[in-house]
Amino acid sequence: MSGSSSARALIRGIRVLDRPAPAGPIACTMAFGWRALLKIKYVPEQMFDVLVTPIMFTVMFTYLFGGALAGSTGDYLQYLLPGILAQTVVFTSIYTGVTLNGDLSKGVYDRFKSLPIWAPAPLVGAMLGDILRYTGASLIVVLIGLLLGYRPEQGVVGVLLSLVLLNIFGFGLGWIFTVLGLLLRTPGAVMTLSWLVLMPLTFVSNIYVDPATMPDLVQTLVALNPVSHLVSAIRGAMVGELVAFSLGIALVTPALLTLTFGLLAMRLYHRKH
Amino acid sequence: MDSTPDFAIETRGLRKAFGSTLAVRGIDLQVKRGSVYGLLGPNGAGKTTTVRMLSTLLPPSGGEARILGHDLVHQAEQVRARISLTGQFASVDEDLSGRENLTLLARLQGFSWLGGRVRADTLLKAFDLQDAARRQVKTYSGGMRRRLDIAASLIVTPDLLFLDEPTTGLDPRSRNQVWDIVRGLVDDGTTVLLTTQYLEEADQLAERIAVIDQGAVIAEGTSRELKASIGSNVLHLQLNDPTQREQAQLILAGHLDSLVHLEADPASLTVQLSDSSEATRALAELPQAGIGLSSFSMGQPSLDEVFLALTGHTVSPQKDPEEAPQ
């Protein structure tokens, strides 16, 4: 019985007499955000393609299409860079779903769900971690742009405002991929299906070329695509000519996505896992 | 004190259906506060599903349950504040270090960053994990992982702890450590509901045991009661010559009013005696027929034998999709 009596002493020693008040929604979300950062700390390679892909796209598009589309690579870069920023964040938001899908298969979610915490905290916290990805990737694009000759007329203010818009948009868009992450079986399936969503969302837009030369139908589609308005808002922010309508769409879209896909994600999270 | 019910868990007709399959088909349980209660059954019996319902992870399809006086469905939040769950598969994050796991969970339960870290270190030391504190959990051995998992359930001392197959896959030394921890917890006033497919584990730890098979409780009581319910005594016989076993079985079944089982060992038989005086008769009959005994012993039936008598089959591992997570 000596084993048992030392076990008793052990348990006595770790008993918590004063239960702390449960953590609030913000504290819980921040804690899960910290968890997301720790994951990046242990697997820094996962940041590699997030950071390298945008460099590739910026350099490639500028030198491939610049001369043909805008007469010079310098002029084209001035048009393209805000678009590449949007494309980068939209592409990066896929990771929300892919990472979540792999994560959910772990037993630790059982523990999270049996804790008296704000239920959406694990999902929202993970998306806060994604903000680091968006910001990192966006800053790389801006840096490469500056090296290649891009000049934002509004300077640092324009860049900062763009970053805020990009992060809000990425957060809202992330809910779509969170839903896919909850619905599908494997991270690979999430990746595949997400690209099917992303391709039209990025290419049928004003990211790469002025839609004025496109057929009417495509012009209409581009005008309906919220990504186009995000790009217009960023272009406006960079040169100091913000269009209220585009800015509005760029902000309302993520809010609506959060309301619809966010709520759907919560339902799926509770039902399936 | 708020109204303290006598039972930590009380369920009536608790059911869970997955599509058209009934994983749990009406379970009634009464688990006294401060006790260890064992759910014993083979893989796929519905143990994990029951624990997942009782720990608010799965909504029941029917029936009622009160946990520590709170309604399981309508007061899930109050229930969660007072229970902890250590799941069948490690319910810690393998990518994080032990210390980060505990700090995160402490933070989620209201500790400050600093307080959470202190709490994590206290637990790591108590569970002999301080040397591995900064290593990723995926590098831990099975026993270390289990200890961390249990430590994670004790960040805030729970009133009720669910342990789903806490020693499955552990070596004997780690298993004994877990058993000691469970005993310590119960001495300290925590109620423990544990599931196990090891009869010895239920026998060692649990005050009362519910035997579960195919989603239903088929027997309930203390281990002594369960053993008594299938006959007070068991006579184990070991023959000199295995080829005489069938003959011995016939003789015993013919002369005694008792059940005779053939054991896995080809030279041995077990007789469930309805009356212990039958033992002497049995021992007298066999030598008369020329059957030599190398040894015999009297004893209470093992829970293995209890299970066999109750279900008609032994505790054999069989995979059931319902027992898997999600």
Boltz contact constraints between the chains, C-beta under 6 A:
constraints:
  - contact:
      token1: [A, 3]
      token2: [B, 180]
      max_distance: 6.0
  - contact:
      token1: [A, 4]
      token2: [B, 180]
      max_distance: 6.0
  - contact:
      token1: [A, 4]
      token2: [B, 183]
      max_distance: 6.0
  - contact:
      token1: [A, 7]
      token2: [B, 180]
      max_distance: 6.0
  - contact:
      token1: [A, 7]
      token2: [B, 181]
      max_distance: 6.0
  - contact:
      token1: [A, 7]
      token2: [B, 183]
      max_distance: 6.0
  - contact:
      token1: [A, 7]
      token2: [B, 184]
      max_distance: 6.0
  - contact:
      token1: [A, 8]
      token2: [B, 184]
      max_distance: 6.0
  - contact:
      token1: [A, 8]
      token2: [B, 187]
      max_distance: 6.0
  - contact:
      token1: [A, 10]
      token2: [B, 126]
      max_distance: 6.0
  - contact:
      token1: [A, 10]
      token2: [B, 184]
      max_distance: 6.0
  - contact:
      token1: [A, 11]
      token2: [B, 184]
      max_distance: 6.0
  - contact:
      token1: [A, 11]
      token2: [B, 185]
      max_distance: 6.0
  - contact:
      token1: [A, 11]
      token2: [B, 188]
      max_distance: 6.0
  - contact:
      token1: [A, 13]
      token2: [B, 126]
      max_distance: 6.0
  - contact:
      token1: [A, 14]
      token2: [B, 123]
      max_distance: 6.0
  - contact:
      token1: [A, 14]
      token2: [B, 126]
      max_distance: 6.0
  - contact:
      token1: [A, 15]
      token2: [B, 157]
      max_distance: 6.0
  - contact:
      token1: [A, 16]
      token2: [B, 156]
      max_distance: 6.0
  - contact:
      token1: [A, 16]
      token2: [B, 157]
      max_distance: 6.0
  - contact:
      token1: [A, 19]
      token2: [B, 156]
      max_distance: 6.0
  - contact:
      token1: [A, 20]
      token2: [B, 110]
      max_distance: 6.0
  - contact:
      token1: [A, 20]
      token2: [B, 111]
      max_distance: 6.0
  - contact:
      token1: [A, 21]
      token2: [B, 110]
      max_distance: 6.0
  - contact:
      token1: [A, 22]
      token2: [B, 110]
      max_distance: 6.0
  - contact:
      token1: [A, 23]
      token2: [B, 108]
      max_distance: 6.0
  - contact:
      token1: [A, 23]
      token2: [B, 110]
      max_distance: 6.0
  - contact:
      token1: [A, 28]
      token2: [B, 108]
      max_distance: 6.0
  - contact:
      token1: [A, 31]
      token2: [B, 104]
      max_distance: 6.0
  - contact:
      token1: [A, 31]
      token2: [B, 107]
      max_distance: 6.0
  - contact:
      token1: [A, 31]
      token2: [B, 108]
      max_distance: 6.0
  - contact:
      token1: [A, 35]
      token2: [B, 104]
      max_distance: 6.0
  - contact:
      token1: [A, 38]
      token2: [B, 96]
      max_distance: 6.0
  - contact:
      token1: [A, 38]
      token2: [B, 100]
      max_distance: 6.0
  - contact:
      token1: [A, 39]
      token2: [B, 95]
      max_distance: 6.0
  - contact:
      token1: [A, 42]
      token2: [B, 95]
      max_distance: 6.0
  - contact:
      token1: [A, 107]
      token2: [B, 87]
      max_distance: 6.0
  - contact:
      token1: [A, 107]
      token2: [B, 89]
      max_distance: 6.0
  - contact:
      token1: [A, 107]
      token2: [B, 90]
      max_distance: 6.0
  - contact:
      token1: [A, 107]
      token2: [B, 91]
      max_distance: 6.0
  - contact:
      token1: [A, 108]
      token2: [B, 91]
      max_distance: 6.0
  - contact:
      token1: [A, 108]
      token2: [B, 92]
      max_distance: 6.0
  - contact:
      token1: [A, 108]
      token2: [B, 93]
      max_distance: 6.0
  - contact:
      token1: [A, 110]
      token2: [B, 57]
      max_distance: 6.0
  - contact:
      token1: [A, 110]
      token2: [B, 87]
      max_distance: 6.0
  - contact:
      token1: [A, 110]
      token2: [B, 91]
      max_distance: 6.0
  - contact:
      token1: [A, 111]
      token2: [B, 91]
      max_distance: 6.0
  - contact:
      token1: [A, 113]
      token2: [B, 57]
      max_distance: 6.0
  - contact:
      token1: [A, 114]
      token2: [B, 55]
      max_distance: 6.0
  - contact:
      token1: [A, 114]
      token2: [B, 80]
      max_distance: 6.0
  - contact:
      token1: [A, 114]
      token2: [B, 85]
      max_distance: 6.0
  - contact:
      token1: [A, 115]
      token2: [B, 108]
      max_distance: 6.0
  - contact:
      token1: [A, 116]
      token2: [B, 77]
      max_distance: 6.0
  - contact:
      token1: [A, 116]
      token2: [B, 80]
      max_distance: 6.0
  - contact:
      token1: [A, 116]
      token2: [B, 81]
      max_distance: 6.0
  - contact:
      token1: [A, 117]
      token2: [B, 108]
      max_distance: 6.0
  - contact:
      token1: [A, 273]
      token2: [B, 326]
      max_distance: 6.0
